[in-house]
């Protein structure tokens, strides 16, 4: 799919694409942190109508909802395409030394070469978690790497 990015001076950025059904859709990412989803009448990019607006928090929630299944699907595809690469879930047990501590404190990637690419927390998915993301008991880490790397992350997380 082709997504066009258009700078809107003083406003932000507009990301446009055409759906498989031929409808033109845009997301306007405003400098204020808000997002607006816009539909277009035909091919006229100047004749758009707002479908809805989202706060930054609402946009993040929607992105997680829409992106979570795709993330898992993409990693599954990637691990099939690259020999020696795997993706496995690693659960943060209540006894883990990293409960209530930032992910970065594990130094998992540095120590094992494997990467935590998502955290599943209940019904929520935190895609591409940063090192400051605090781990909670019962979080499920989606780890991608070699089998040895994933085993290393499991040992680190489970103490």
N, C-alpha and C positions, 0 to 999 in steps of 0.2 A: 504494500500500500504506500502511496506517495503522500507525505504530509508536507504541506508548504508552510513555512514560517514567515510571517510578515511583521515587521517592526511598525508599531503604532506610536509615533513620537508623543511623549507626554502621557501615554495611556499604558503601554506595555507591549505584549506580543500577542499575535493571533496565529493559531495553528489551524490550518484548514485541510480537510480531506473529503473525498467522495466515498460514500458507502457503496457496498456491492449493489444496492438497489438504485443507485444513481442519485441519492440525495446528498447535497453539499452541507457539511457541518463544520463549525469552527468552535474553538475554545479560545476565549480571550483571557489571557493571564494578565491581570491588571497590576500596576506597580503597587497598589494598596494591599496586595495579597489576596484579593478576591478573584473569582473566576466566573466567567459568564459563558454559557453554552448557547450558541446562535445557530439558527437554521436559515437557509437561503431559498428564495423563490427563483427557481431556474438557475441560470448561469450568472446572474447579476450579483456580484459580490458586494455591491453597495446597497442592495435591498435585502437586508437580513432582519430577522426578528428574534428577540431574546426568548429562549426557551425556559431558562432558569439561571439563577445566580447561586454561587456557593462561596462560603467563607473558606479560608485556607484549610481549616480543620475538616470541614465537610468535603472539600476536594480531595484531601488526603484519604479520608474514609472511603470515598467512592473509588479512588485509584486502587486502594487495597482490595476492595471488593472485586473490581473488574480485573485487577492484575494478578491476584493470588492463584487462580487456576492456571493462568498462562505461564506464570513463573515456574510452577511445578512441571508443566508440560514442556517448557523450553529446556529445563535442566535434564529432564528425562531424554529428550531428543539429543541433547549435547552429549550425555554420557553414552548413548548408543553409537554416536558418530566418532567418538574419540576413545580408542582402546586404552584401557587402564584408568579411565576416569569414571568415578561413581558419585552418586548422590545418596545420602542416607540421613534419616532423622536421628537426632541425639537428644534425649530427654534430660532436662535439668532436674535432678531429684531433689527433694527437700534437704537431703544430707549433703548436697554439693557445696564445696567451699566457695562457690561463686554465686550462690543465691544472694540477691540484693547487692550485687557488685556489678560494675560495668563490664560489658563484653571485652573491652580492650585489656582489662586486667588479666584475662586468660592468656593473652599473647598466643592464641591458638594458631593463627596463620604463620607467625614467625617460627613457632616451635614445631609445627607439623607440615606446613605447606598447604594444608587444607583450609578452605574458607567457609565461614558461616554466611550464607547468602540470604537467609530469611529466618525469622523467629515466628513460630506459630504460638499465639497466646490465646487460649480459648478459641473463640470464633474469629479473632483478629489475626492478621498477618502483617508483620513488620518486614517489608522487603528491603534488602540491602541495609541491614542495621549498621549504624556507626559504632565506633568504639565506646561512646558514652551511653549506649543503650543498656539499661540496668536489667540484668537477668532475674527472673522470678522462678520460684519453685513451680514445676510442671510445665515450664516453657519447653517447646520442642524446637530445637535448632535444626535447620536444613543445612547440611554440610556437604560441600562438593570438594572432591579431591581423589587421591589414590586411596585404595583400601587401607594401607598403612597410615596415611594421613588422617583418615576418618577414625580409625581405631585410636590414634593418638589424641584426637579431639575428645573422643568418648572418655578416655582415661583422665584427661585434664578436667573435664566437666564433672565427671562422677567422683573425682578425687581418689 
